[in-house]
Amino acid sequence: MAFVAVQKIRENVFYDDRTGNIYYEATENITDVLQENLILQKDDCNGFTKDRTMRQICNIPNAVYHQFAKRTGYYGMDASDKKKELEKFLKEYRQYCTGKDGLLKHDTANQGNIIIK
């Protein structure tokens, strides 16, 4: 299985002397993520680890994931609703899938949970 590149986020903090306000800006280049996803989609392991105990189904940039979560109310959903929303998202935006099918096929206790690094 290929390794996924670390997402690069550029963060800037600005201080306004006149108002005393602090402004935070973060930008993210998602081109590397999309290129890595294409490589992983072609990988024979189909996202599974060597011991096949875990499977990476998607690699969504933080900025995109947060917009999706806010729009759908994902953060407040239970696990079964999270699974449905994530499946809908991955059907519409296949470029974020890392496996050949990209969908949540197995009914496990962890379904609906996402690990963000």
Secondary structure, 3 states (H helix, E strand, C coil): CCCCCCCCEEEEEEECCCCCCEEEEEEECCHHHHHHHHHHHCCCCCCECCCCCCECCECCCHHHHHHHHHHHCHHHCCHHHHHHHHHHHHHHCHHHECCCCCCCCCCCCCCCCCCCC
